[in-house]
Amino acid sequence: MNFLKILKKTVIDSQIYVSIMGTLFAVFFMKEQNTFRFPTILLIFITYFSGYLYTKYQYTRHFFKILILNAAAGIVCAFLIIHNHNEIRLLKWFIIVVLGLLYNSFFLEVYIRKIPLLKVFYVGLVWALVNCWLTLPEFSFPIFLISFFFITALVLPFDIRDIESDTVQTFPKLIGVQNTKYIAYMLVFISMLIATFYLRPVYGTAFFLSGIMTFILIYFSENKRDDAYFSFGIETCSALPFLFLLIMEYF
């Protein structure tokens, strides 16, 4: 039990886990598009990690330290891009970072997280841009749609978890938990459908299997469940396409 608590505190609560999951989601599409590069993987992980730290700690006494850490992370990311890519990639990365700041920054009078119902779509948008734009020479609309619908669906269970604590209008509070699940099912199904027709067969199959597992985890999402179900179980869904791909290719 103590081990699980330590694991949750050091890996999940530290934002390392969600950053790894987001990075593996991007790696899946990079491999499918033959753009896999280790500097890009490091760039994506640092971007996710620093962004989630910023969101989590901006109202705490640690915020100044986080700002310093984020500044250092920004310098490292800029170096990685300049050294390994070009100024266009740097501009893409900067735009995505700005979009992340608009999501939840206390110095803004109105930020995205405070706008009713918009949060789930905005998170899906930012993650989708990483996969379909930042890592590719040209914008890929199919990959954008696959990522956008899938990640938007994964955010909805977190709204179910927070239905009693959220201070803004969310889908579970507006239409109920069960109807929110129906929306999530629909979004996952659409992403599976596009992936099946657009991605290469082995990648489409891996994504389809991931969708089935995601259906199951969404089905059992309830606000009374332990937080680990969401921060570990639901978060893992974004890495499932890559994990199923590994199983299919190497085992």
C-alpha positions in Angstrom: 0.0 0.0 0.0 2.8 2.4 0.9 4.5 1.6 -2.4 1.3 2.4 -4.3 1.1 5.8 -2.5 4.7 6.6 -3.2 4.2 5.6 -6.9 1.1 7.8 -7.1 2.9 10.8 -5.5 6.1 10.5 -7.5 4.9 9.5 -10.9 1.2 10.4 -11.3 0.8 13.4 -9.1 4.1 14.9 -10.3 2.6 15.1 -13.9 5.3 12.8 -15.2 2.8 10.1 -16.0 0.4 12.1 -18.1 3.4 13.7 -19.9 4.7 10.2 -20.8 1.2 9.1 -22.0 0.9 12.2 -24.2 4.3 11.7 -25.6 3.6 8.0 -26.4 0.4 9.1 -28.2 2.4 11.4 -30.4 5.1 8.6 -31.0 2.3 6.3 -32.3 1.5 8.8 -35.1 5.2 9.7 -35.7 6.0 6.0 -36.4 2.9 5.7 -38.7 4.1 8.8 -40.6 7.8 7.8 -40.5 8.8 10.9 -38.7 10.1 9.2 -35.5 13.1 11.1 -34.0 14.4 11.1 -30.4 14.9 14.9 -30.2 11.2 15.4 -31.1 10.2 12.9 -28.5 12.2 14.8 -25.9 10.7 18.1 -27.1 7.2 16.8 -26.7 7.7 15.3 -23.3 9.3 18.5 -21.9 6.5 20.6 -23.4 3.8 18.5 -21.8 5.6 18.2 -18.5 6.3 21.9 -18.1 2.8 22.8 -19.2 1.1 20.5 -16.7 3.4 21.7 -13.9 2.5 25.2 -14.7 -1.2 24.4 -14.6 -1.0 22.5 -11.3 1.2 24.8 -9.3 0.3 28.3 -10.5 -1.8 29.0 -7.4 0.8 27.6 -4.9 3.9 28.9 -3.2 6.0 26.9 -5.6 4.9 28.8 -8.6 8.0 31.0 -8.9 10.2 27.9 -8.9 7.9 26.4 -11.6 8.3 29.6 -13.7 12.1 29.3 -13.5 11.9 25.6 -14.4 9.6 26.4 -17.3 11.9 29.1 -18.5 14.8 26.6 -18.5 12.6 24.0 -20.3 11.7 26.6 -22.9 15.4 27.2 -23.6 16.0 23.5 -23.9 13.1 23.1 -26.3 14.2 26.0 -28.4 17.7 24.5 -28.6 16.3 21.1 -29.6 14.2 22.6 -32.3 16.9 24.9 -33.7 19.6 22.2 -33.6 17.5 19.4 -35.1 14.8 21.1 -37.1 14.0 24.6 -38.5 12.4 27.9 -37.7 9.0 26.7 -38.9 9.0 24.0 -36.2 10.0 26.6 -33.7 7.0 28.8 -34.7 4.6 25.8 -34.5 5.9 24.9 -31.0 5.6 28.5 -29.8 2.0 28.7 -31.0 1.1 25.5 -29.2 2.8 26.8 -26.0 0.7 30.0 -26.2 -2.5 27.9 -26.6 -1.5 26.0 -23.5 -1.1 29.3 -21.6 -4.5 30.5 -22.7 -6.0 27.3 -21.2 -5.3 28.2 -17.6 -3.4 31.3 -16.6 -4.4 33.2 -13.5 -3.2 36.6 -15.0 -5.9 36.4 -17.7 -9.3 37.8 -16.8 -11.0 34.9 -18.7 -9.1 31.8 -19.6 -10.4 28.7 -21.5 -10.8 26.5 -18.4 -13.4 29.0 -17.0 -15.5 28.9 -20.1 -18.4 26.4 -19.7 -18.2 23.2 -21.8 -15.1 24.4 -23.8 -12.4 22.7 -21.8 -12.8 19.2 -23.2 -12.6 20.4 -26.8 -9.6 22.7 -26.1 -7.5 20.0 -24.5 -8.3 17.8 -27.5 -7.3 20.6 -29.9 -3.9 21.2 -28.3 -3.0 17.5 -28.1 -4.2 17.1 -31.7 -2.0 19.9 -33.0 1.1 18.2 -31.4 0.3 15.0 -33.4 -0.8 16.4 -36.7 1.2 19.6 -37.0 4.2 19.9 -34.8 5.7 16.6 -35.7 4.9 16.6 -39.4 6.1 18.7 -42.3 2.5 19.5 -43.3 -0.8 19.6 -41.4 -2.5 16.2 -41.5 -6.3 16.6 -41.2 -7.1 12.9 -40.6 -4.6 12.7 -37.8 -6.0 15.9 -36.3 -9.5 14.4 -36.3 -8.4 11.0 -34.8 -6.4 12.8 -32.1 -9.0 15.5 -31.4 -12.0 13.1 -31.0 -10.1 10.5 -29.0 -8.5 13.0 -26.5 -11.7 15.0 -26.1 -13.5 11.7 -25.2 -10.8 11.0 -22.6 -11.3 14.3 -20.9 -15.0 13.7 -20.3 -14.4 11.0 -17.6 -12.4 13.5 -15.6 -15.4 15.9 -15.7 -17.5 12.9 -14.4 -14.9 12.5 -11.6 -15.1 16.3 -10.8 -18.9 16.7 -11.1 -19.3 17.7 -7.5 -16.2 20.0 -7.3 -16.3 21.8 -10.6 -17.3 25.4 -10.4 -18.0 25.8 -14.1 -20.7 24.1 -16.2 -19.5 20.7 -17.6 -21.2 18.1 -19.6 -21.9 15.8 -16.7 -23.5 18.6 -14.7 -25.5 19.8 -17.8 -26.8 16.5 -19.3 -25.9 13.9 -16.6 -23.2 11.2 -16.3 -24.8 8.6 -18.6 -25.4 11.0 -21.5 -21.8 12.3 -21.1 -20.6 8.7 -21.5 -22.7 8.4 -24.7 -20.9 11.5 -26.1 -17.5 9.9 -25.1 -18.5 6.6 -26.8 -19.5 8.5 -30.0 -16.2 10.4 -30.1 -14.1 7.3 -29.6 -16.0 5.5 -32.3 -15.5 8.3 -34.8 -11.8 8.4 -34.1 -11.6 4.5 -34.5 -13.5 4.8 -37.8 -11.2 7.4 -39.2 -8.1 5.5 -37.9 -9.3 2.3 -39.5 -9.7 3.9 -42.9 -6.7 6.3 -42.9 -3.9 4.7 -41.0 -1.8 1.8 -42.3 -3.5 -1.6 -41.3 -1.3 -2.5 -38.3 -1.7 1.0 -36.9 -5.4 1.1 -37.6 -5.8 -2.3 -35.8 -3.8 -1.1 -32.8 -5.9 2.0 -32.6 -9.1 0.0 -32.9 -8.1 -2.3 -30.0 -7.2 0.8 -28.0 -10.7 2.1 -28.7 -12.3 -1.0 -27.3 -10.3 -0.8 -24.1 -11.2 2.9 -23.9 -14.9 2.1 -24.2 -14.6 -0.3 -21.2 -12.8 2.2 -19.0 -15.3 5.0 -19.9 -18.2 2.6 -19.1 -16.9 2.1 -15.5 -16.2 5.8 -14.9 -18.1 7.1 -11.9 -17.4 10.1 -9.7 -17.2 7.8 -6.6 -14.3 5.9 -8.0 -10.8 6.4 -6.6 -8.8 9.1 -8.3 -6.2 6.5 -9.4 -8.8 5.1 -11.7 -8.8 8.3 -13.7 -5.2 9.5 -13.2 -3.8 6.1 -14.1 -6.5 4.1 -15.9 -8.0 6.8 -18.1 -4.7 8.5 -18.7 -3.2 5.2 -19.9 -5.7 5.1 -22.8 -3.7 7.7 -24.7 -0.7 5.3 -24.7 -2.7 2.2 -25.7 -2.3 2.7 -29.5 1.5 2.7 -29.1 1.5 -0.2 -26.6 -0.8 -2.4 -28.8 1.5 -1.5 -31.8 4.5 -2.8 -29.9 2.7 -6.0 -29.0 1.6 -6.6 -32.6 5.0 -5.8 -34.1 7.4 -7.5 -31.7 5.4 -10.2 -29.9 
